[in-house]
Amino acid sequence: MSSNEKAVSTEYLKVIKSRFISMKDTAEKTFEQLDDQDLFWYPNENSNSIAVIVKHMSGNMISRWTDILHSDGEKPYRDRDGEFEHTISSRKELYEVWNKGWDVFFKAIDSLTEEHLLHVIYIRKEPHTVIEAIERQMYHYSYHIGQIVYIAKLLKSDQWRCLTIPRNKKSTS
């Protein structure tokens, strides 16, 4: 790997970690705006509560990122269907489940080096480079964070505090 390629790879790892941290922070700022019961609300049987989304994300993170370089990302012990059952019963438990997944994820990201990025790994027996796996999860996690924010905005309505640039305000950046 040339020094330029190494620099690009190092920058990539730094940037993606920053993006995932930002994503996690966005969800946590959303949780802070909600009453406990809001975390468990869902509009109908075909929809998920924030607690269920958290449980699913955590289950995905633990499966995908445990031993990422040496075992399939869909672990035999994962109960994906069970992730969509309403079993989290408190805010404290929600944060425990949430942080357990993110801890596994960030530990794996922190263990990656530039040389790992083009390494082929497997998710559901399908080959992916580590870059592809990271980008796959970037899409997946941001999709669910968006759902979390949207549910919260529906619930809070006029009491919602914007997490980015409020409407009718100009950005200075």
N, C-alpha and C positions, 0 to 999 in steps of 0.2 A: 504494500500500500504506500503510495507516494505521500509526502508530507502534506500536500494540498488535500488529497483524499481523506487523510486522517483528520485534518482540521475540519473538513466538511462533516465528517461522521461525528466528530466530537461535538460540533455545533448542533447537529441534528439531535443527538441524545440530550443535550442541554435544553434545547427548545421544546422537544416533546415532553420532557419532564415538567417544564414550566407550564405548558398548556394543560397537562393533566392536573397539576396542582391548582391551577386557576379553575378548572372544571369542578374539582372537588370543593373548592372554596365557594363557588357559585351555589352549589347544592346546599352547603352548610349555611350560607346566608339566607337561603330560602327556608330551611328548616327552622331557623331562629325566628322567622316571622309568623310561624304557625302555632296554633294551640295544639295541645297533645292530640285531641280527637281528629284534627285536620290531617294528621299523618296517616290515618287509617280510613279516610273517606274515599269512596270510589262511586262514580255515577251510575254504574250498572254492572251486571255480571260479566260483561265482555271487556271491562276496563280494570285497570290495576290501581291500587292505592299507592301512595308514596312509599309506604312501608314494604309493600310487595315489590316495587321497583328496586328499592334498596336491597332487599333480600336476593333478588335475581342478579343484580349487578355484583354483589358480593360473591355469590355462588359462581358466577362466571369468572370473576377475577381469581378466585382461589383455584378453580379448575385450570384456567388458561395459563396462569403465571407460576404455579408451583412446578418446579423442575422443568421450566420452559424449554431448555436446550436438549433435554434427554428423554422426555416422555410426551405422548400426545396431549394436546391441550384440553381434550375432552376426557377427563379422568373417569374411570369406571365407577368410582364412588359418588360421582355427582348425581344428584336427584333434581334435574332441571324442572320437571313438572312440579315437584314439591316446592320449588322456589316461588311458585305462583299461588301458593296457599297462604291464607291470612293467619300466620302464627306468631308474628312479632306483636307483643302486647304492651310495650311501653316505649317512651322516648329513649330511655336509658338502653334498652335492648336494641332499639333501632341503631343508635350510635355504636354499640358494640359490634353489631353485624356489619355495619358500614365500614368502621375502622379496620376490622379484621380483613376484609377484602382489599382495601386500599393498602394496608400494611404489606400484604403478600405482593400486591402489584408493584409498589415502590421498591421493595426489596429486590424484586426481579429486575426492574428497570435499572436500579443502581448497580446491579451485578454485571450488566451488559457493557461490553467494550466495543470499540469501533470494529474489531475483527468479527464480532458476532452478527453484525447487521445483515450480512448476506448469507449467513448460515441457514440451512433449510431445516425447518421444524414442521411438526404436523398438528393440525387441528381437525378432529374428526377424520383422521387418516388422509387428509388432503395436505399436500405440501405447500408451505408458505416460507418466504424468507422472513427473518425476524422483522425487517422493515414492514413487510406486508402484514404481519401479525400485529405490530404496533398500530399501523394505520387502520386495520380492521377494528381494533379495540377503540381507537380514537373516534371512529364513526359510531360504534355501538354505544360507548359511554356517553358521548355528547347527545345522541338521540334520546337516551333515557334521562339525562340531566334536563334536556329541553322539556320532556314530559313532566318532570318534577316541578319545574318552574311554572309551566302552564297550569297544572293542577292548583298550585299555590295561588297563582294570579286569579283563577276562577273563584277560589274560596275567599280570598282577601278582598277582592273587588276594589273598592275605593281606598281601602286601607293598605293596599300593596305599596311597598317602598321599592322603587326601581333599583335594580342591581347594576345597571349600566348607565347610559346617558338618558335622563328623563326626556320625554317628548317635549318638543318646543324649546329645547336647550341646545345650544351649539357646543360642539366639542372644541377644546382648545388644542387637541393634538391632531 
